[in-house]
Amino acid sequence: MLSRIKIVLLAILAITITSCEEDFLDTTPTDAIAAADAFANEENMQLVLNGLHRGLYSQSQTIFPGGNTARAGNHYWVPLGDNLTGGLIHSASANNLGWRTEMQWLSHTDPFSLTNEILWYHRYNIIAGANGLINNGTNGSLTETPTLNTILGQAYTYRAYAYLSLIQHYARGYLIGNPSADPGVPILFSSEAPFTSAPRSTVQEVYDLIEADLDEAIRLFQIGSPRPSGGPDTKSQLNINVAYGLKARMALSTGDWQTAADNAVLARDGFPLMNEADWLSGFNTNSLSEVIWGSNVIDAETTFFRSYFYLASNTFNGSQIRNNPKIADRRLIDATPDTDYRKKAFIIDAPNTNSSAANGEGGFGNDPNYTDEAVFDARVEELYATYGLTSRFNLHPYMHFKLKNKNPGSIDPDDVIYMRTSEMYLIEAEARAMLNDIPGAQAALDPLGSERDSAYDVSVYNTQQALMDHIKFQRGLELWGEGFGYTDKIRWDEGIDHAADGGSGASEILYQQAYQVERPSVNDAWIFKIPQAEIDANPNLGPGDQN
């Protein structure tokens, strides 16, 4: 089974290992550790764990045989959720690298696609590496110490994270299906080749494993060494807050509302909400106060034109962005009060400078928002100066500057953020709303809403329906571009309709079959296809296992 999986220790031979602790601030590559010695002591296990950290954002050919330079781990997978569901809107047909193909729903629906293959094998490589740490760290050969407990806590958290990603992409949504019978993904406990497994477990069985792994991770973190404090590199190390946050996400997706609310509160402890200056600073560093977990992308492992910011940030100096500035759904931005400082990140009146814009309104004379060329040109120059752009960058109405490079106009690497305090407030609010706990949901929303909007009044959302509508708005705005659109729509059983309510601003010609998509409960195209290579190679999977 899983013929491309090699244990992380062996698979990412080219990846240098670093850690947030001085003891590991050498640049020892993983292939400097013999396989037999990889789990011999805590120091070597930490190096293997650091390989997992680095593997989250490395180009996939450095992770496993058959990987491809066009996919760089979570640089691709994080924004994919918003690209697929029409939150991160393309304004033109530009340099592709698969990004337009994803947007048009031509990739995850194809069993031979690079995306289906790479996501599957990337997540199972995380599982194989975590299994190696768990199996060798719990076999009695090592003395239990706080450091070992923390290493194992991270390993269990990683395994849960990978299985949650797999089950949410390659199986029917928990709340819209029959989890006790719906096929999930194979469960793998092996830590060495040939990585044989049972057939596809049910969705319920996979979620049961995720919950058990997170509970064990939390137990181990409670008796382990705390995560060091310091710079953005420390937040690449998983800790108890990350485990609580993943448990909150898991419980939200299964409708275990009380567990979701309780764990969301625990996850955000110690990570205060950002203020206006921080929120508008670009989401490019783990140093932001409310970042609970993220990859600290180092210069030596830059992915250049495969990075998150290349795909999603309008300040990155790459053709995907220069020729195709990403815009937000204008229905979302128009609904945002002027008193909400998040609205400043979306430039409603940006001139349309792209003669190849999909809406056919590019260039002065075609842009209906400008009748005076001098005003058009002045606004262009103002935006260039404000955001560090050059004349090579096109502009477009409703373009965003939420995600910005630290060094705008460059191709420098930036951190990839995975979990923030704001998400945890929103999870708690949704869970309490679903419990019909109106005061509890309002209390969860108020800190976030009041920080972002000077005129915020949570009391107007005083029914379950009003709260849920508002929570959906808040998630769409607060978490825009951070990849939650796909799992949100599956949980809420909502389709995609770029034409409704005045339109999103997306082009029907460009979006093709993805311009309007039926809701997940009646449309299995939401489920990613299992890689055909996996079905061909795995004796426990057959043609009937294809989604």
BELRALIN-V553886 format. One record per pair of residues at least 24 apart in sequence whose C-alpha atoms are under 7 Angstrom apart, sorted by sequence separation. I is the first residue (numbers start at 0). J is the second residue. D is the distance in Angstrom with one decimal. If there is no record, write none. Layout:
I/J/D  I/J/D
This chain:
178/202/4.8  179/203/5.1  437/461/6.5  494/518/3.7  129/154/4.7  178/203/4.9  217/242/6.3  240/265/6.8  241/266/6.5  350/375/6.4  437/462/6.7  493/518/4.8  494/519/6.7  129/155/6.7  216/242/6.8  240/266/4.3  421/447/6.8  437/463/6.7  492/518/5.6  493/519/6.8  69/96/6.4  240/267/6.8  492/519/5.6  129/157/6.4  435/463/6.0  492/520/6.3  129/158/5.8  213/242/5.9  350/379/6.5  16/46/6.1  489/519/5.9  18/49/6.4  432/463/5.7  17/49/6.4  125/157/6.9  126/158/5.0  16/49/5.8  125/158/6.8  213/246/6.6  16/50/6.1  432/466/6.5  126/161/6.4  432/467/6.7  125/161/6.5  166/202/6.9  210/246/6.9  429/467/6.7  8/47/5.7  122/161/5.1  353/393/5.5  352/393/5.5  353/394/6.8  429/470/6.6  352/394/5.4  7/50/6.7  122/165/7.0  351/394/5.4  352/395/6.6  7/51/6.8  350/394/6.0  351/395/4.3  349/394/6.2  350/395/5.6  351/396/6.2  425/470/6.9  119/165/7.0  163/209/6.8  349/395/5.4  350/396/6.0  162/209/6.7  349/396/4.5  13/61/6.5  348/396/5.4  349/397/6.8  347/396/5.1  348/397/6.9  425/474/6.9  11/61/5.3  159/209/4.6  241/291/6.6  346/396/6.3  347/397/4.2  11/62/4.7  66/117/6.6  234/285/6.6  240/291/7.0  241/292/6.5  346/397/4.9  10/62/5.3  11/63/7.0  345/397/5.6  346/398/5.5  10/63/5.4  159/212/5.9  231/284/6.7  345/398/5.7  346/399/6.1  159/213/6.4  231/285/4.7  345/399/4.3  231/286/4.9  237/292/6.9  344/399/5.6  345/400/6.2  156/212/6.6  230/286/6.4  344/400/4.9  155/212/5.3  156/213/5.8  234/291/6.7  235/292/6.1  344/401/5.1  5/63/6.5  130/188/6.0  155/213/6.5  234/292/5.1  235/293/5.3  4/63/6.3  130/189/6.4  131/190/4.6  234/293/5.8  235/294/4.9  3/63/6.2  130/190/5.1  156/216/5.9  235/295/6.0  3/64/5.8  155/216/5.4  127/189/6.8  128/190/6.9  127/190/5.3  153/216/6.8  232/295/5.1  152/216/4.1  231/295/6.1  152/217/6.9  275/340/6.7  279/344/6.7  152/219/5.2  152/220/5.6  329/397/6.5  324/393/6.6  149/219/6.3  321/391/6.4  322/392/6.9  324/394/6.4  327/397/5.8  148/219/5.2  149/220/5.5  321/392/4.3  322/393/6.0  324/395/6.6  326/397/5.2  327/398/6.3  148/220/6.6  321/393/5.5  326/398/4.0  327/399/6.7  325/398/5.7  326/399/5.8  51/125/6.6  148/222/6.8  149/223/4.8  314/388/6.7  324/398/6.5  325/399/6.7  148/223/4.9  149/224/5.8  145/222/6.2  146/223/5.9  145/223/3.9  146/224/5.4  145/224/4.9  173/252/6.7  174/253/6.0  173/253/5.6  174/254/6.9  153/237/5.5  153/238/6.7  156/242/6.0  313/399/6.9  313/400/6.4  44/132/6.8  314/403/5.7  315/404/6.4  312/402/5.1  313/403/6.9  314/404/6.2  312/403/5.7  315/407/6.3  316/408/4.9  314/407/5.2  315/408/5.4  316/409/5.2  314/408/5.4  315/409/5.8  316/410/5.7  315/410/6.0  38/135/6.3  45/150/6.8  41/147/6.3  303/410/5.9  341/451/6.8  301/412/5.5  340/451/6.0  339/451/5.5  340/452/6.4  339/452/3.9  298/412/6.5  338/452/5.4  339/453/6.5  338/453/5.7  4/120/6.6  296/412/6.3  338/454/6.2  3/120/6.9  7/124/6.4  296/413/5.9  6/124/6.5  296/414/5.0  4/123/6.9  5/124/6.7  283/402/7.0  295/414/4.9  4/124/5.6  281/401/5.5  282/402/5.5  283/403/6.6  294/414/5.6  295/415/6.9  6/127/5.4  7/128/5.0  281/402/4.6  282/403/6.8  283/404/6.3  293/414/6.9  294/415/5.1  6/128/5.2  279/401/6.4  281/403/4.2  283/405/6.4  293/415/5.5  294/416/6.5  281/404/6.6  293/416/4.2  292/416/6.5  293/417/5.0  292/417/5.6  293/418/6.8  290/416/6.9  292/418/5.2  291/418/5.4  290/418/6.1  291/419/5.3  284/413/6.5  285/414/6.3  290/419/4.6  291/420/6.9  283/413/5.4  284/414/5.0  289/419/5.3  290/420/6.6  283/414/5.4  285/416/6.5  289/420/5.0  283/415/7.0  272/420/6.4  358/506/6.0  272/421/6.8  357/506/5.9  270/420/6.3  357/509/6.7  267/420/5.0  267/423/6.3  264/423/6.8  263/423/4.8  263/424/6.8  263/426/6.4  263/427/5.8  260/426/6.5  259/426/6.8  260/427/4.2  259/427/6.5  260/430/5.6  259/430/6.3  260/431/6.7  257/430/6.7  330/503/5.9  256/430/4.6  329/503/5.3  256/431/6.8  328/503/4.6  329/504/6.2  328/504/6.3  256/433/6.9  256/434/6.7  251/430/6.8  52/235/6.5  6/190/6.7  6/191/6.6  0/193/6.6  1/194/6.6  0/194/5.7  0/195/4.9  0/196/6.7  19/232/5.7  19/233/5.2  94/318/6.1  95/319/6.9  94/319/5.1  93/319/5.8  78/307/6.9  93/322/5.8  93/323/5.8  71/302/6.9  92/323/6.7  74/306/5.1  75/307/6.0  91/323/5.0  74/307/4.1  90/323/5.5  71/305/6.0  89/323/6.3  90/324/6.1  70/305/6.6  71/306/6.8  89/324/6.8  90/325/6.1  69/305/6.3  89/325/5.2  90/326/6.7  88/325/5.5  89/326/6.5  87/325/6.3  88/326/5.1  252/490/6.1  87/326/6.3  88/327/5.9  87/327/5.9  86/327/6.1  86/328/6.2  57/300/6.7  58/302/6.7  91/355/6.5  91/356/4.8  90/356/5.9  91/357/4.7  90/357/5.7  174/490/6.4  172/489/6.1  172/490/6.8  74/415/6.9  198/539/4.9  197/539/6.4  198/540/6.1  175/520/5.6  171/526/6.2  170/526/5.8  169/526/5.5  168/526/5.9  169/527/4.9  168/527/5.5  169/528/6.5  169/529/6.6  87/480/6.1  86/484/7.0  81/480/6.0  84/484/5.9  81/482/4.7  84/485/5.9  78/480/6.0  80/482/4.2  81/483/6.4  83/485/6.8  78/481/5.7  79/482/6.0  80/483/5.7  81/484/4.9  77/481/6.2  78/482/4.5  80/484/5.3  81/485/6.4  77/482/5.0  80/485/4.6  103/510/5.4  102/510/7.0  103/511/6.3  103/512/6.3  104/513/5.9  103/513/5.1  84/495/6.6  102/513/7.0  115/527/6.7  115/528/6.5  115/529/6.5  116/530/5.0  90/505/6.9  115/530/5.6  108/524/6.2  88/505/6.3  110/528/5.0  108/527/6.0  109/528/6.3  110/529/5.9  111/530/6.1  107/527/5.1  108/528/5.7  110/530/4.9  111/531/5.8  107/528/6.2  110/531/5.2  1/533/6.3  2/536/6.9  0/536/6.3  1/537/6.6  0/537/4.4  0/538/6.8
